[in-house]
Amino acid sequence: MATILKESELKQSGDAARLVAFNIDDVQVRAQAYLAEVRQQAAGILAQAQKEADTVRASAQATGLAMAQRDFMKQVEERARQLTEERIRLATAACQQAVDNLTNDTTLWLQQWRDVTVDLAIAMAEKLIRQSMEQGVEPLRVWLEEALMMMRDARDVHILVHPDDFTWAGRYLQQMAKHVPHAGSAEVLPDPEVSQGGCIVRCQHGEIDQQLETQLARLGEQLR
């Protein structure tokens, strides 16, 4: 067993000094035990650090996942809102188009119904008036009187009638002159272009067409 001489270990005993043995193996064992303890502590510290790192990593992952989920949900909600608005816009446009089509169809139908109704009313009126004309000259008397009343302030009045109505129109003007003064100065002229039972009254300011066809045409325009 190796020994070393330490000054502190020298002891005086009588006249001679005695060597004290120092065990190096014990020192090595204690050093190895201390090193093992240090390594164990270091391993524990490393394990704790690793555990904490894993915890931090897991927390970061959870936080990142939550943020990603929130971002994803925001994107989903925004896309859903856009789709909803687009669908509402398309639905509104479709409804408006349907309303416009219905309005146009209704307007067209009303126009057609109106035209048919007006044509029917005019046809019925023409039939009734012609029946009345076949029974006498009452329509011509009414139309002639209306035209002369509208031209009561006019001068140089000329009344154009069908040749078959010329004699009767002259006699009726003489009767009218009793209560319509300017009727006596009006001149009756035969005109084959004027339809029978009607008349055209002219003066310096214009004319009033009292033919049946013309009056029915005016009536149709008014009704339409």
C-alpha positions in Angstrom: 0.0 0.0 0.0 1.5 3.3 -1.1 2.0 6.0 1.5 3.1 9.6 1.5 4.7 11.7 4.1 2.7 14.7 5.2 4.2 17.4 7.2 1.1 17.7 9.3 1.2 14.1 10.0 4.7 14.1 11.3 4.7 13.5 15.0 7.6 13.6 17.2 8.0 10.7 19.6 11.2 10.6 21.3 14.1 11.1 19.0 12.6 9.6 15.8 9.7 10.5 13.5 7.1 8.0 12.5 5.2 7.9 9.0 1.4 8.0 8.9 -0.2 6.0 6.1 -2.7 7.8 3.7 -5.2 5.6 1.7 -5.5 6.9 -1.9 -8.2 4.3 -2.8 -10.6 5.8 -0.2 -10.2 9.2 -1.9 -10.9 7.8 -5.3 -14.0 6.0 -4.0 -15.3 9.2 -2.4 -14.5 11.2 -5.6 -16.3 8.7 -7.7 -19.3 8.7 -5.4 -19.4 12.5 -5.5 -19.1 12.5 -9.2 -21.9 10.0 -9.5 -24.0 12.2 -7.2 -23.2 15.2 -9.3 -24.1 13.3 -12.5 -27.4 12.2 -10.9 -28.2 15.7 -9.9 -27.3 16.9 -13.4 -29.5 14.2 -14.9 -32.3 15.3 -12.6 -31.9 18.9 -13.6 -31.8 17.9 -17.2 -34.9 15.8 -16.9 -36.7 18.6 -15.1 -35.6 21.0 -17.8 -36.8 18.6 -20.5 -40.1 18.2 -18.7 -40.6 21.9 -18.4 -39.6 22.3 -22.1 -42.2 19.7 -23.0 -44.8 21.6 -21.0 -43.9 24.9 -22.6 -43.9 23.2 -26.0 -47.3 21.6 -25.4 -48.7 24.9 -24.1 -47.3 26.7 -27.1 -48.8 24.1 -29.4 -52.2 24.3 -27.6 -52.1 28.1 -27.9 -51.1 28.0 -31.5 -53.8 25.4 -32.2 -56.4 27.6 -30.5 -55.3 30.7 -32.4 -55.3 28.6 -35.6 -58.8 27.4 -34.8 -60.0 30.9 -34.1 -58.5 32.2 -37.4 -60.1 29.3 -39.2 -63.5 29.9 -37.6 -63.2 33.6 -38.5 -62.4 32.6 -42.1 -65.4 30.2 -42.1 -67.7 32.8 -40.6 -66.5 35.4 -43.1 -67.0 33.0 -46.0 -70.4 32.1 -44.7 -71.4 35.7 -44.5 -70.2 36.4 -48.0 -72.1 33.3 -49.3 -75.2 34.4 -47.4 -75.0 38.0 -48.8 -74.5 36.6 -52.3 -77.4 34.2 -51.9 -79.6 37.0 -50.6 -78.5 39.3 -53.4 -79.3 36.5 -56.0 -82.6 35.7 -54.3 -83.5 39.4 -54.2 -82.6 39.8 -57.9 -84.6 36.7 -58.8 -87.6 38.0 -56.9 -87.3 41.4 -58.5 -87.1 39.8 -61.9 -90.1 37.7 -61.1 -92.0 40.8 -60.0 -90.9 42.7 -63.1 -92.0 39.8 -65.3 -95.3 39.6 -63.6 -95.8 43.4 -63.9 -94.9 43.3 -67.5 -97.2 40.3 -68.2 -100.0 42.0 -66.2 -99.5 45.3 -68.1 -99.5 43.4 -71.4 -102.6 41.5 -70.4 -104.4 44.7 -69.3 -103.4 46.4 -72.6 -104.7 43.4 -74.6 -107.9 43.2 -72.5 -108.4 47.0 -72.8 -107.9 46.9 -76.6 -110.3 44.0 -76.9 -112.8 45.7 -74.7 -112.5 49.0 -76.5 -112.9 47.4 -79.9 -115.9 45.5 -78.6 -117.5 48.7 -77.1 -116.8 50.6 -80.4 -118.3 47.8 -82.5 -121.4 47.8 -80.2 -121.7 51.6 -80.4 -121.4 51.6 -84.2 -124.0 48.9 -84.5 -126.5 50.8 -82.3 -125.8 54.1 -84.0 -126.3 52.6 -87.5 -129.5 51.1 -86.4 -130.6 54.5 -85.2 -129.5 56.1 -88.5 -131.5 53.5 -90.5 -134.6 54.6 -88.5 -134.2 58.3 -89.1 -131.8 61.3 -89.1 -131.6 61.8 -85.4 -127.8 61.2 -85.1 -127.1 63.7 -87.9 -129.2 66.3 -86.2 -127.4 65.9 -82.9 -123.9 66.0 -84.5 -124.8 69.0 -86.7 -126.1 70.9 -83.7 -123.1 70.1 -81.6 -120.7 71.3 -84.3 -122.6 74.5 -84.8 -122.7 75.2 -81.1 -118.9 74.8 -80.9 -118.6 77.2 -83.8 -121.2 79.8 -82.6 -118.6 82.6 -82.8 -117.3 81.6 -86.2 -118.0 83.2 -89.6 -118.3 81.7 -93.1 -119.5 78.3 -91.8 -119.8 75.6 -94.3 -121.5 72.3 -93.6 -120.6 69.3 -95.8 -123.0 66.4 -95.9 -123.7 63.4 -98.1 -125.9 64.3 -101.1 -128.6 62.1 -99.7 -128.7 64.2 -96.5 -128.5 67.6 -98.3 -132.2 68.4 -98.4 -132.8 67.4 -94.8 -129.8 69.3 -93.5 -131.0 72.5 -95.2 -134.4 72.3 -93.6 -133.0 71.6 -90.2 -130.7 74.6 -90.4 -133.7 76.8 -91.0 -135.3 75.4 -87.8 -132.1 75.9 -85.8 -131.8 79.5 -86.9 -134.7 80.3 -84.6 -132.6 79.6 -81.4 -129.1 79.5 -82.9 -128.7 82.8 -84.8 -125.5 81.9 -86.8 -127.1 78.7 -88.1 -129.1 80.8 -90.6 -125.9 82.1 -92.1 -124.2 78.6 -92.5 -124.1 77.1 -95.9 -124.9 73.5 -96.6 -122.9 71.8 -99.3 -123.3 68.3 -100.7 -120.1 66.2 -100.8 -120.0 62.5 -101.8 -116.8 62.0 -99.8 -118.7 62.6 -96.6 -120.3 59.4 -95.2 -124.1 59.3 -95.1 -125.5 60.3 -91.7 -122.4 62.4 -90.8 -121.2 65.9 -91.5 -118.1 68.1 -91.6 -118.4 71.6 -90.4 -115.7 74.1 -91.5 -114.9 77.7 -90.8 -111.9 80.0 -91.1 -110.5 78.5 -87.9 -110.6 74.9 -88.9 -113.2 72.1 -89.1 -115.1 69.6 -86.9 -115.4 66.1 -88.4 -118.7 64.6 -87.2 -118.7 61.5 -89.4 -119.4 58.3 -87.6 -116.1 56.6 -88.4 -114.1 59.6 -87.2 -116.1 59.9 -84.0 -115.6 56.2 -83.2 -111.9 56.6 -83.9 -111.7 59.5 -81.4 -113.7 57.5 -78.9 -111.3 54.6 -79.2 -108.3 56.9 -78.6 -109.9 58.4 -75.5 -110.7 55.0 -74.1 -107.2 53.7 -74.7 
